[in-house]
Amino acid sequence: MEAGSVGARIHRLDLLIELRARSARSRTKRLRLRAGSTVIGARTPRNQRQANRNTVEPPNAHLVAKRLLILLALKQHAQRLMMLWDFGFRIRDSFQTHFGLTPVWRSLGWRGVRQKLKARWTFQKERRGLRWALRACQLSSTLAASERKFLGFGLSQSTRDAANVVFWEIESIACLAWALRLLPDLPPPDQQAQLDLDEDALWSAPGDFISQASLRDRLQLNSARENVQRWHWRARQHLLEHSGRLTWPSSNSTPESLADLERLGIVSLDSFNRFIVRTLRDKGLLAETIDDDFPARGKAYRELTQEEANELEQIAHYRHKALNWLCGLAPENNWDATPVET
């Protein structure tokens, strides 16, 4: 990370924080403030530049309801796919992974072959049923390109890996359900979503659900988006530091830029993170901190294990994607093209 760019980033972030603290003011004034930051040399964030190019209105309640139903259907399909693969083709490994047992047998012989054939037949039947259901509910035209591709996969290890990625969309589902007033609150940013939805009721009359859907206020959606973006920034910052892709100072840092940062008390990546967190807290954009850091699972974010950090980054990524899409940052409201830059 260049010290000069860090200084500009701090200045830019301070302007954006001040801007967000006044979010109750009119959109016209917010745009003037952002324009002012450009005059003094701060770059417009990439997702904002993409939003400026997107002239399509943010998705309405009907489109959000359709997207929710699609993600729920794909989640169920991914779950079934993983079960069929694990217990039809990798039975021995599944016993060890899920139950902690090591079977004495190495192969099920002809019985195992029969079980694999049955798993493939079941998968193809269920996949046809899902495609038919999506067409019957007039949802096929709303599928993203990646989702159409996923529904065309056969039963294999690569498909099983793809299903695991699709299953993470449960975090996106939680955001869409909250936006549609189906959940009272968003899940905590350091915990995986536990959906409390009556999916059977939604699918019993999908047309009524879509036609009667209503969204929360746009100000609420944007506030939630900005909050999850901050958490996603912290998650990525943590992973980049621990992978060695962020170092301090960078090889092309100048003495002048380092001196400017040092006057702010920034002499390392850790002090940079602390400075940002203190600024967010002082602006009222981070309600709680632990040791000048985001609070995650009862400790400072920097103290997370690698496994915990990876999990929280995935949580933030999929929630950030859903909320950016809800706020109209995806070009042409294309789910696959939704930006998640921090």
C-alpha positions in Angstrom: 0.0 0.0 0.0 1.4 3.4 -1.0 1.7 5.8 1.9 0.5 8.6 -0.4 -2.5 6.7 -1.5 -3.2 5.8 2.1 -3.2 9.5 3.0 -5.6 10.3 0.1 -7.8 7.3 1.2 -8.0 8.6 4.7 -9.0 12.1 3.5 -11.5 10.5 1.1 -12.9 8.3 3.8 -13.3 11.2 6.2 -15.3 13.1 3.6 -17.5 10.1 2.9 -18.1 9.5 6.6 -19.1 13.1 7.0 -21.4 12.7 4.1 -23.1 9.6 5.5 -23.6 11.2 8.9 -25.8 13.7 7.1 -27.8 11.1 5.2 -31.1 12.6 6.2 -30.4 15.7 4.0 -31.5 15.9 0.4 -29.8 13.8 -2.3 -28.9 17.1 -4.1 -26.7 18.2 -1.2 -25.1 14.8 -1.0 -24.1 14.9 -4.6 -22.6 18.4 -4.1 -20.5 17.1 -1.3 -19.3 14.2 -3.4 -18.5 16.6 -6.2 -16.5 18.7 -3.8 -14.4 15.7 -2.8 -13.5 15.2 -6.5 -12.3 18.8 -6.9 -9.7 18.4 -4.2 -8.4 15.2 -5.8 -10.3 12.4 -4.1 -11.4 9.6 -6.5 -15.0 8.6 -6.7 -15.4 5.0 -5.4 -15.6 2.4 -8.1 -19.0 1.2 -7.2 -20.3 4.8 -7.3 -18.8 5.3 -10.8 -20.7 2.1 -11.9 -23.9 3.4 -10.3 -23.5 6.6 -12.3 -23.3 4.6 -15.5 -26.4 2.6 -14.5 -29.5 4.6 -15.6 -31.9 1.8 -14.7 -34.0 2.3 -11.6 -33.2 0.1 -8.6 -35.1 -3.2 -8.5 -38.7 -2.8 -7.4 -40.4 -5.0 -4.8 -41.7 -7.4 -7.4 -38.3 -8.0 -8.9 -36.8 -8.5 -5.4 -39.5 -11.0 -4.5 -38.7 -13.0 -7.7 -35.0 -12.9 -6.9 -35.7 -14.2 -3.4 -37.7 -17.1 -4.7 -35.0 -18.0 -7.2 -32.3 -17.9 -4.6 -34.4 -20.1 -2.2 -35.0 -22.6 -5.0 -31.3 -22.7 -5.9 -30.3 -23.1 -2.2 -32.6 -26.1 -1.9 -31.3 -27.5 -5.1 -27.6 -27.0 -4.0 -28.4 -28.7 -0.7 -29.9 -31.7 -2.3 -27.0 -31.9 -4.8 -24.5 -31.9 -2.0 -26.3 -34.7 -0.1 -26.7 -36.9 -3.2 -23.0 -36.5 -4.1 -21.7 -37.0 -0.6 -23.8 -40.0 0.2 -24.0 -41.5 -3.3 -20.4 -41.1 -4.5 -18.3 -40.3 -1.5 -19.9 -42.4 1.2 -16.8 -43.4 3.1 -15.5 -39.8 3.2 -19.0 -38.5 4.2 -19.1 -40.9 7.2 -15.7 -39.5 8.3 -16.7 -35.8 7.7 -20.2 -35.8 9.0 -20.2 -38.5 11.7 -16.5 -38.8 12.7 -16.7 -42.6 11.8 -14.2 -44.6 9.7 -16.0 -47.5 8.0 -14.1 -50.8 7.9 -15.3 -51.4 4.4 -13.5 -49.9 1.3 -16.2 -50.4 -1.2 -19.9 -51.3 -1.4 -19.4 -53.3 -4.6 -22.4 -53.7 -6.8 -24.6 -52.1 -4.1 -22.5 -49.0 -4.4 -22.8 -49.0 -8.2 -26.6 -49.3 -7.8 -26.6 -46.4 -5.3 -24.7 -44.2 -7.6 -27.1 -44.9 -10.5 -30.0 -44.2 -8.2 -28.4 -40.9 -7.1 -27.9 -39.7 -10.7 -31.5 -40.6 -11.6 -32.9 -38.8 -8.6 -30.8 -35.7 -9.4 -31.9 -35.6 -13.0 -35.5 -36.0 -11.9 -35.3 -33.2 -9.3 -33.5 -30.9 -11.7 -36.2 -31.3 -14.3 -38.8 -30.6 -11.6 -37.0 -27.5 -10.5 -36.8 -26.2 -14.1 -40.5 -26.9 -14.6 -41.4 -25.1 -11.3 -39.4 -22.0 -12.3 -41.2 -21.9 -15.7 -44.6 -22.4 -14.0 -43.9 -19.5 -11.6 -42.6 -17.3 -14.5 -39.2 -17.0 -12.9 -37.1 -18.6 -15.7 -36.6 -15.2 -17.5 -35.2 -13.7 -14.2 -32.4 -16.3 -13.8 -28.9 -14.9 -14.0 -26.5 -16.4 -16.5 -24.5 -18.2 -13.8 -27.7 -19.7 -12.4 -28.8 -21.1 -15.8 -25.4 -22.6 -16.1 -25.6 -24.2 -12.6 -28.9 -25.7 -13.5 -27.3 -27.4 -16.5 -24.6 -29.1 -14.5 -24.6 -32.9 -14.1 -23.7 -34.7 -10.9 -19.9 -34.4 -10.3 -17.3 -33.2 -7.8 -17.0 -29.9 -9.7 -20.8 -29.4 -9.5 -20.6 -30.3 -5.8 -18.0 -27.5 -5.4 -20.3 -25.1 -7.3 -23.2 -26.0 -5.0 -21.2 -25.1 -2.0 -20.7 -21.6 -3.5 -24.4 -21.3 -4.3 -25.3 -22.3 -0.8 -23.4 -19.3 0.6 -26.2 -17.2 -1.1 -28.2 -17.8 2.1 -26.5 -14.6 3.3 -28.0 -12.8 0.3 -31.3 -14.4 1.0 -31.3 -13.0 4.5 -30.8 -9.5 3.1 -33.5 -9.8 0.5 -36.0 -11.2 3.1 -35.2 -8.4 5.4 -35.7 -5.8 2.6 -39.1 -7.4 1.9 -40.1 -7.2 5.6 -40.0 -10.9 6.0 -37.4 -10.7 8.7 -37.4 -8.0 11.5 -33.6 -7.5 11.5 -30.5 -8.3 9.5 -28.4 -11.0 11.1 -25.3 -9.8 13.1 -22.4 -9.2 10.8 -20.2 -11.7 12.6 -22.7 -14.6 12.5 -24.0 -16.7 9.7 -27.7 -16.1 8.8 -30.2 -18.5 10.4 -33.3 -18.1 8.2 -36.6 -18.1 9.9 -38.8 -18.2 6.8 -41.9 -20.1 6.0 -40.7 -21.2 2.6 -43.7 -23.5 2.1 -46.0 -20.5 2.5 -44.1 -18.5 -0.1 -44.2 -21.3 -2.6 -47.8 -22.2 -2.0 -48.8 -18.9 -3.8 -45.7 -17.4 -5.4 -47.8 -15.1 -7.6 -49.6 -13.5 -4.7 -46.3 -13.2 -2.8 -44.7 -11.3 -5.8 -47.7 -9.1 -6.4 -48.1 -8.1 -2.7 -44.4 -7.6 -2.0 -43.3 -4.3 -0.5 -39.8 -3.0 0.2 -38.4 -1.1 3.2 -37.6 2.5 2.8 -34.7 3.3 0.5 -32.9 5.2 3.2 -33.0 2.0 5.4 -31.6 -0.1 2.5 -28.8 2.4 1.8 -27.9 2.6 5.5 -27.6 -1.2 5.7 -25.6 -1.3 2.5 -23.1 1.2 3.9 -22.8 -0.7 7.1 -22.1 -4.0 5.5 -19.6 -2.3 3.1 -17.6 -1.2 6.1 -17.6 -4.7 7.5 -16.6 -6.1 4.1 -13.7 -3.6 4.0 -12.5 -4.8 7.4 -12.8 -8.4 6.3 -10.8 -7.9 3.1 -8.2 -5.7 4.9 -7.6 -8.4 7.4 -7.2 -11.2 4.8 -4.9 -9.0 2.6 -2.6 -8.2 5.6 -2.3 -11.8 6.7 -1.7 -13.0 3.1 1.2 -10.6 2.8 -0.4 -8.7 -0.1 -0.5 -5.5 2.1 2.8 -4.2 3.5 3.9 -1.1 5.3 5.5 1.0 4.0 5.4 0.2 0.3 8.6 0.3 -1.7 7.7 3.5 -3.5 6.6 5.5 -0.4 8.2 8.9 -0.2 9.6 10.5 3.1 7.1 13.3 2.7 4.1 11.1 2.5 5.2 9.0 5.4 5.8 12.1 7.5 2.2 13.3 6.7 0.8 10.0 7.9 3.1 9.9 11.0 1.6 13.3 12.1 -1.7 11.5 12.1 -0.2 8.7 14.2 -0.2 6.3 11.3 3.1 4.3 11.2 1.9 0.8 10.3 -1.1 -1.1 8.9 -2.3 -1.7 12.4 -2.3 2.0 13.3 -4.0 2.8 9.9 -6.8 0.4 10.8 -7.1 1.8 14.3 -7.3 5.3 12.9 -10.1 4.3 10.5 -12.0 2.6 13.3 -11.7 5.6 15.7 -12.9 7.9 12.9 -15.9 5.7 12.2 -16.7 5.5 15.9 -16.4 9.3 16.4 -18.7 9.9 13.5 -21.3 7.5 15.0 -21.0 5.0 12.2 -19.6 2.2 14.4 -21.6 1.8 17.6 -19.2 -0.6 19.3 -15.5 -1.2 19.1 -13.0 -3.5 20.9 -9.4 -2.2 21.3 -9.9 0.2 18.4 -11.2 -2.5 16.1 -14.4 -4.0 14.8 -16.0 -6.3 17.4 -16.2 -9.8 16.1 -17.3 -12.8 18.1 -16.4 -11.1 21.4 -12.9 -10.0 20.4 -11.1 -7.5 18.2 -11.3 -8.3 14.6 -7.5 -8.6 14.3 -7.6 -11.5 16.8 -9.8 -13.8 14.6 -8.4 -17.1 13.5 -7.8 -17.7 9.8 -10.9 -19.9 9.6 -13.0 -17.3 11.4 -11.7 -14.5 9.1 -12.4 -16.5 6.0 -16.0 -17.2 7.2 -16.7 -13.6 8.0 -15.4 -12.4 4.7 -17.8 -14.8 2.9 -20.7 -13.5 5.0 -19.8 -9.9 4.3 -19.3 -10.6 0.6 -22.7 -12.1 -0.1 -24.6 -9.6 2.1 -22.7 -6.7 0.4 -23.7 -8.2 -3.0 -27.4 -8.4 -2.1 -27.5 -4.9 -0.7 -25.6 -3.3 -3.6 -28.1 -5.0 -5.9 -31.0 -3.8 -3.9 -29.7 -0.2 -4.0 -29.4 -0.3 -7.8 -25.6 -0.5 -8.1 -25.7 -3.5 -10.5 -25.6 -2.5 -14.2 -29.0 -3.2 -15.7 -29.9 -4.8 -12.3 -27.8 -7.8 -13.5 -27.3 -10.0 -10.4 -24.1 -11.5 -11.8 -22.6 -8.1 -12.5 -23.3 -6.7 -9.0 -20.1 -4.9 -7.8 -18.7 -5.7 -4.3 -15.7 -3.4 -4.2 -14.9 -1.9 -0.8 
